[in-house]
């Protein structure tokens, strides 16, 4: 585990000054580092430091690729993850920035990354507290996630988040079907760690659903 932590901080320190990357290469690097931080860093303090550095890198990638939706989406995903790791009222600023980046990306290309704009907006809207604390709204979340499913019906991410939302809303039968569909998603080349971590999250929510249905 120490090797994993050292390797991610080495990557984070090295990326800004020496990584002359195309947009696709830069995003692939962000994806890889995000998955390591999210799924392989058990220490919260290390996670907070690493995700903060990665958020800065993501902002650099967005700035280096103006007018492109994909970097904005990944910057938003990383900020959302940072908010989840840090938690508390202080995380709302990152959530609002992530929402604004996603809305900006939607105007550029709503279909970018298989509709990930709507997957990410949907997850934000049901995870963020509602009024008067935050902008969370389950109905808005459902509308966004249904758009995401329409664009990427077999994707693991939209089906996971939609299934989790359905569970939270008490629609256990539909949640079960949606989560089981998520488990049947095809592997994503180069994103093996993210797929493994996401499948574990799907299975954890599915266990909760099955308890409600038993």
C-alpha positions as CSV (number, residue, x, y, z in Angstrom):
1,X,0.0,0.0,0.0
2,X,2.9,2.4,0.7
3,X,4.1,1.8,-2.8
4,X,0.7,2.8,-4.2
5,X,0.6,6.0,-2.2
6,X,4.2,6.9,-3.2
7,X,3.5,6.2,-6.8
8,X,0.4,8.3,-7.0
9,X,2.1,11.3,-5.3
10,X,5.1,10.8,-7.8
11,X,2.6,10.9,-10.7
12,X,0.8,14.0,-9.2
13,X,4.1,15.9,-8.8
14,X,5.4,15.0,-12.2
15,X,2.4,15.6,-14.4
16,X,2.2,19.4,-14.6
17,X,5.8,20.1,-15.5
18,X,6.8,17.3,-17.8
19,X,3.7,15.7,-19.3
20,X,3.3,17.0,-22.8
21,X,0.0,15.3,-23.5
22,X,-2.8,15.3,-26.0
23,X,-6.2,15.8,-24.5
24,X,-7.0,12.1,-24.6
25,X,-3.7,11.2,-22.9
26,X,-4.2,13.9,-20.2
27,X,-7.7,12.6,-19.5
28,X,-6.5,9.0,-19.4
29,X,-3.9,10.0,-16.8
30,X,-6.6,11.8,-14.8
31,X,-8.8,8.7,-14.9
32,X,-6.0,6.5,-13.8
33,X,-5.0,8.7,-10.9
34,X,-8.6,9.2,-9.9
35,X,-9.2,5.5,-9.7
36,X,-6.1,4.9,-7.5
37,X,-7.1,7.7,-5.1
38,X,-10.8,6.6,-4.9
39,X,-10.3,2.8,-4.7
40,X,-6.8,2.1,-3.4
41,X,-6.1,4.8,-0.8
42,X,-7.7,3.8,2.5
43,X,-6.1,6.7,4.5
44,X,-8.5,9.7,4.4
45,X,-5.7,12.3,5.0
46,X,-3.7,10.9,2.1
47,X,-6.8,10.9,-0.1
48,X,-7.6,14.5,0.7
49,X,-4.1,15.6,-0.2
50,X,-4.0,13.5,-3.4
51,X,-7.4,14.5,-4.7
52,X,-6.7,18.2,-4.0
53,X,-3.6,17.9,-6.2
54,X,-5.5,16.0,-8.8
55,X,-8.2,18.7,-8.9
56,X,-5.5,21.3,-9.6
57,X,-4.2,19.1,-12.5
58,X,-7.6,18.7,-13.9
59,X,-8.1,22.5,-13.9
60,X,-4.8,22.8,-15.9
61,X,-6.1,20.2,-18.4
62,X,-9.3,22.2,-18.8
63,X,-7.5,25.4,-19.3
64,X,-5.2,23.8,-21.8
65,X,-8.1,22.5,-23.9
66,X,-10.6,25.5,-24.1
67,X,-13.9,24.8,-25.7
68,X,-13.7,21.1,-25.0
69,X,-16.3,19.3,-22.9
70,X,-14.3,16.2,-21.9
71,X,-11.8,17.9,-19.6
72,X,-14.5,19.9,-18.0
73,X,-16.4,16.7,-17.2
74,X,-13.4,15.1,-15.6
75,X,-12.6,18.2,-13.7
76,X,-16.1,18.1,-12.3
77,X,-15.9,14.4,-11.5
78,X,-12.7,15.0,-9.5
79,X,-14.2,17.9,-7.7
80,X,-17.2,15.9,-6.8
81,X,-15.0,13.1,-5.5
82,X,-13.0,15.6,-3.5
83,X,-16.3,16.9,-2.0
84,X,-17.2,13.3,-1.0
85,X,-13.8,12.7,0.6
86,X,-13.7,16.0,2.5
87,X,-17.4,16.1,3.4
88,X,-19.2,18.6,5.5
89,X,-20.6,22.0,4.6
90,X,-17.2,23.1,3.3
91,X,-17.5,20.6,0.4
92,X,-20.5,22.5,-1.1
93,X,-18.2,24.9,-2.8
94,X,-16.6,22.0,-4.8
95,X,-20.1,20.6,-5.6
96,X,-21.3,23.9,-6.9
97,X,-18.2,24.3,-9.0
98,X,-18.6,20.8,-10.4
99,X,-22.2,21.5,-11.3
100,X,-21.3,24.7,-13.1
101,X,-18.5,22.9,-15.0
102,X,-20.9,20.2,-16.1
103,X,-23.5,22.7,-17.2
104,X,-20.7,24.4,-19.2
105,X,-19.8,21.1,-20.8
106,X,-23.4,20.4,-21.6
107,X,-23.5,23.5,-23.7
108,X,-20.4,22.4,-25.6
109,X,-21.3,18.8,-26.2
110,X,-24.0,17.0,-24.2
111,X,-23.0,13.6,-25.7
112,X,-19.4,13.8,-24.7
113,X,-18.1,10.7,-22.9
114,X,-21.3,8.8,-23.6
115,X,-23.5,11.3,-21.8
116,X,-21.3,11.5,-18.7
117,X,-22.5,15.1,-18.2
118,X,-25.9,13.8,-17.2
119,X,-24.5,10.9,-15.1
120,X,-22.4,13.3,-13.1
121,X,-25.1,15.9,-12.8
122,X,-27.6,13.2,-11.6
123,X,-25.2,11.9,-9.0
124,X,-24.6,15.4,-7.7
125,X,-28.2,16.3,-7.5
126,X,-29.1,13.4,-5.3
127,X,-26.0,13.4,-3.1
128,X,-25.9,17.1,-2.3
129,X,-28.2,18.2,0.5
130,X,-31.4,20.0,-0.6
131,X,-32.6,23.5,0.1
132,X,-31.8,25.5,2.2
133,X,-28.4,24.0,2.6
134,X,-27.6,23.0,-1.0
135,X,-29.1,22.4,-4.5
136,X,-29.9,18.7,-4.1
137,X,-33.1,17.5,-5.7
138,X,-34.1,13.9,-6.3
139,X,-36.5,14.7,-9.1
140,X,-33.9,16.7,-11.0
141,X,-31.4,13.9,-10.3
142,X,-33.8,11.3,-11.7
143,X,-34.3,13.4,-14.9
144,X,-30.6,13.7,-15.5
145,X,-29.9,10.1,-14.9
146,X,-32.7,9.0,-17.2
147,X,-31.0,11.2,-19.9
148,X,-27.7,9.4,-19.1
149,X,-29.4,6.0,-19.4
150,X,-30.9,7.0,-22.7
151,X,-27.5,7.9,-24.1
152,X,-25.6,5.0,-22.5
153,X,-28.1,2.3,-21.7
154,X,-25.6,-0.4,-20.9
155,X,-23.0,1.7,-19.1
156,X,-21.9,0.7,-15.6
157,X,-21.9,4.3,-14.2
158,X,-25.3,5.6,-15.2
159,X,-26.9,2.3,-14.2
160,X,-25.1,2.3,-10.8
161,X,-26.1,5.9,-9.9
162,X,-29.7,5.4,-11.2
163,X,-30.0,2.2,-9.3
164,X,-28.7,3.8,-6.1
165,X,-31.1,6.7,-6.5
166,X,-34.0,4.3,-7.0
167,X,-33.0,2.6,-3.8
168,X,-32.9,5.9,-1.9
169,X,-36.3,6.7,-3.3
170,X,-37.7,3.3,-2.2
171,X,-38.3,1.8,-5.7
172,X,-36.5,-1.4,-4.8
173,X,-37.7,-3.7,-7.6
174,X,-36.6,-1.2,-10.3
175,X,-33.4,-0.5,-8.4
176,X,-32.6,-4.2,-8.3
177,X,-33.1,-4.6,-12.1
178,X,-31.0,-1.5,-12.8
179,X,-28.1,-2.5,-10.5
180,X,-28.1,-6.0,-12.0
181,X,-27.9,-4.5,-15.4
182,X,-24.9,-2.4,-14.2
183,X,-23.1,-5.6,-13.3
184,X,-23.5,-6.9,-16.9
185,X,-21.7,-3.8,-18.3
186,X,-18.9,-4.5,-20.7
187,X,-15.4,-3.9,-19.4
188,X,-13.9,-0.5,-20.4
189,X,-10.4,-0.9,-21.8
190,X,-7.8,0.9,-19.7
191,X,-10.2,1.4,-16.8
192,X,-9.9,-2.0,-15.1
193,X,-9.4,-0.5,-11.6
194,X,-12.4,1.8,-12.0
195,X,-14.6,-1.0,-13.2
196,X,-13.5,-3.3,-10.3
197,X,-14.2,-0.5,-7.8
198,X,-17.5,0.4,-9.3
199,X,-18.7,-3.2,-9.5
200,X,-18.0,-3.5,-5.7
201,X,-20.1,-0.4,-5.1
202,X,-22.9,-1.8,-7.2
203,X,-22.8,-5.1,-5.3
204,X,-22.9,-3.2,-2.0
205,X,-26.1,-1.3,-2.9
206,X,-27.6,-4.4,-4.4
207,X,-27.2,-6.2,-1.1
208,X,-29.2,-3.4,0.6
209,X,-31.9,-3.7,-2.1
210,X,-32.1,-7.4,-1.6
211,X,-32.6,-7.0,2.1
212,X,-35.5,-4.7,1.5
213,X,-37.0,-7.1,-0.9
214,X,-36.6,-10.2,1.2
